[in-house]
Amino acid sequence: MSSLENILSELGTVKLIAVSKTHPAESIQQLYNEGQRCFGENKVQELLSKYEHLPKDIEWHMIGHLQSNKVKFLAPFVSLIQSVDSLKLLFEIDKQAARCSRKINVLLQMHIAQEETKFGLDTKELTEILEYYTADPSPLSHVTIIGLMGMATLTNDTKQIEKEFTHLKNLFQQTKDTYLMHKPEFTEISMGMSSDYRMAKACGSTMVRIGSLLFGSR
């Protein structure tokens, strides 16, 4: 297990999301005691249970596939939903955020991997979302798109991973230049995990999702 301190010093200004899925609340509390405040979960039920039992200043990120009918449970407290992969889901987040009288920050999850099984938007779906979001008046007034997220192919081919990370960085820049140049909050690129976070940082990541290096293997 790498220490939190070592990883943070390597990351510099890149934000660390400690991926705590399947790990007990005690393990999260231990990292919290060392100063970590941002944790990522991929299942709603597990996130809710941990939210109940852990300090309330934790910044919870939803990083897994999210079904529209589960959004209402997260809407009162979630800090960032990283896995928005459809316009339907974005509208539901907007609706539930309005119900809770808050704005919810989101990332749009892009499909950058070779595997078909991974979730994510293609460029046509991204364009459709951005056209709704930037319409005047926008029908999406309770969500704030702050960046893009992507998961690279599960492979040992570092050139392939680098290509996918670079593609996401380029998509981010195109999105900013074409649609969101007047949205200063659009700043985040979430890519990179325990095995490839150094490459992700070199390719322009602003946020990495690290689990096993912090908690040990599941």
C-alpha positions in Angstrom: 0.0 0.0 0.0 1.3 3.4 -0.9 0.9 6.1 1.7 -1.5 8.9 1.1 1.3 11.4 1.6 3.4 9.9 -1.1 0.6 9.9 -3.7 -0.4 13.5 -2.8 3.1 14.8 -3.2 3.4 13.1 -6.6 0.0 14.5 -7.8 0.8 18.1 -6.9 -2.3 20.1 -8.0 -4.1 17.1 -9.4 -7.1 16.2 -7.2 -7.1 12.8 -5.5 -10.4 10.9 -5.3 -9.9 7.9 -3.0 -12.0 5.1 -4.5 -13.5 3.5 -1.5 -16.0 1.1 -3.1 -16.3 -2.3 -1.3 -14.1 -1.0 1.5 -15.5 -0.6 5.0 -16.3 2.7 6.7 -13.4 2.1 9.1 -10.9 2.2 6.2 -12.4 5.4 4.9 -12.3 6.9 8.5 -8.6 6.0 8.7 -7.8 7.9 5.5 -10.0 10.8 6.6 -8.0 11.0 9.8 -4.9 11.4 7.6 -6.5 14.4 5.9 -8.2 12.9 2.8 -11.7 14.4 2.3 -12.8 13.3 -1.2 -14.0 9.7 -1.7 -15.6 8.0 -4.7 -18.2 5.3 -4.7 -19.8 3.4 -7.6 -23.0 2.0 -6.0 -25.8 4.2 -4.6 -26.8 1.9 -1.7 -23.2 1.6 -0.5 -22.6 5.3 -0.8 -25.8 6.1 1.2 -24.8 3.7 4.0 -21.3 5.2 4.3 -22.7 8.8 4.2 -24.8 8.0 7.2 -21.9 6.6 9.3 -19.0 8.9 8.3 -18.2 12.6 8.9 -20.4 15.1 7.1 -17.6 17.2 5.6 -16.6 14.3 3.3 -16.9 15.2 -0.4 -18.7 12.2 -2.0 -18.2 11.6 -5.7 -20.5 9.2 -7.6 -18.1 7.5 -10.1 -20.1 4.4 -11.2 -23.0 4.0 -13.7 -26.0 5.8 -12.2 -29.6 4.8 -12.9 -32.1 7.7 -13.2 -34.4 6.3 -10.5 -31.6 6.4 -7.9 -30.6 10.1 -8.4 -33.1 11.3 -5.8 -31.2 9.5 -3.0 -28.0 11.2 -3.8 -29.3 14.7 -4.7 -29.4 16.1 -1.2 -25.7 15.7 -0.5 -23.5 14.4 -3.4 -20.6 16.8 -4.3 -20.0 15.6 -7.8 -21.6 13.0 -10.2 -18.7 12.0 -12.5 -20.7 9.5 -14.6 -23.3 11.3 -16.6 -23.7 9.2 -19.7 -27.0 10.3 -21.1 -29.2 13.4 -21.6 -32.0 11.6 -19.8 -29.8 11.2 -16.7 -28.7 14.8 -16.8 -32.4 16.0 -16.9 -33.2 13.8 -13.9 -30.2 15.2 -11.9 -31.4 18.7 -12.8 -35.0 17.8 -11.6 -33.8 16.3 -8.3 -31.3 19.2 -7.7 -34.2 21.6 -8.1 -36.3 19.6 -5.6 -33.4 20.0 -3.1 -32.9 23.7 -3.9 -29.3 23.2 -5.0 -27.1 23.0 -8.0 -25.2 19.7 -8.6 -21.8 19.6 -10.2 -21.4 16.9 -12.9 -18.9 15.5 -15.3 -19.9 14.1 -18.7 -18.5 10.6 -19.1 -17.0 10.0 -22.5 -16.6 6.6 -24.1 -12.8 6.6 -24.9 -12.0 2.9 -24.4 -11.9 0.1 -27.0 -14.2 -2.1 -24.8 -17.9 -1.8 -25.8 -18.9 -2.8 -22.2 -17.8 0.6 -20.7 -20.4 3.3 -20.4 -20.0 6.8 -21.9 -21.2 9.3 -24.5 -20.1 9.5 -28.1 -19.3 12.8 -29.6 -22.8 13.1 -31.2 -24.5 12.6 -27.7 -22.0 15.1 -26.2 -23.0 17.7 -28.7 -26.7 17.1 -28.0 -26.2 17.6 -24.3 -24.1 20.8 -24.8 -26.8 22.3 -27.1 -29.4 21.8 -24.4 -27.1 23.1 -21.7 -26.1 26.2 -23.5 -29.5 27.1 -24.8 -30.9 30.5 -23.7 -32.8 29.9 -21.5 -31.3 26.6 -20.6 -33.7 23.8 -19.4 -30.9 22.6 -17.2 -30.5 25.3 -14.6 -29.8 23.1 -11.6 -26.7 21.3 -12.9 -23.2 22.6 -13.6 -21.1 20.8 -16.1 -17.5 21.2 -14.8 -15.7 18.8 -17.0 -15.3 15.4 -18.7 -14.5 11.9 -17.3 -13.2 8.9 -19.1 -12.0 5.3 -18.4 -9.2 3.9 -20.5 -9.1 0.4 -22.0 -8.0 -2.3 -19.5 -4.8 -3.2 -21.2 -1.0 -3.3 -20.7 -0.5 -1.4 -23.9 0.7 2.0 -22.6 0.6 3.5 -26.0 -3.2 2.7 -26.3 -3.9 4.2 -22.9 -1.9 7.3 -23.7 -3.8 7.7 -27.0 -7.1 7.5 -25.1 -6.1 10.0 -22.4 -4.9 12.4 -25.1 -8.2 11.9 -27.0 -10.1 12.9 -23.8 -7.9 15.9 -23.3 -8.5 17.0 -26.9 -12.3 16.5 -26.5 -12.2 18.7 -23.4 -10.4 21.5 -25.2 -12.8 21.3 -28.2 -15.8 21.3 -25.9 -14.5 24.4 -24.0 -13.6 26.2 -27.2 -16.8 25.5 -29.0 -19.5 25.6 -26.3 -18.2 26.6 -22.9 -15.6 29.3 -23.4 -17.7 31.6 -21.2 -18.1 29.0 -18.4 -15.0 29.4 -16.2 -16.2 26.4 -14.0 -15.5 24.0 -16.9 -12.0 23.0 -15.8 -11.9 19.3 -14.9 -10.6 16.2 -16.7 -11.1 13.1 -14.6 -8.9 10.2 -15.9 -6.4 7.9 -14.4 -6.5 5.2 -11.8 -4.0 3.3 -9.6 -2.2 1.7 -12.6 -2.0 4.7 -14.9 -2.4 7.9 -12.9 1.1 9.1 -13.7 0.4 8.9 -17.4 -3.0 10.5 -16.9 -1.3 13.4 -15.1 1.2 13.8 -17.9 -1.7 13.9 -20.4 -3.6 16.7 -18.6 -5.7 15.0 -16.0 -6.9 17.3 -13.2 -8.5 14.5 -11.1 -7.5 10.9 -10.6 -9.5 8.0 -9.1 -7.2 5.8 -7.0 -8.4 2.8 -5.0 -6.0 -0.2 -4.6 -2.9 1.9 -4.0 -4.6 3.5 -1.0 -6.8 0.7 0.4 -5.0 -2.4 -0.9 -6.5 -4.9 -3.3 -10.1 -6.0 -2.7 
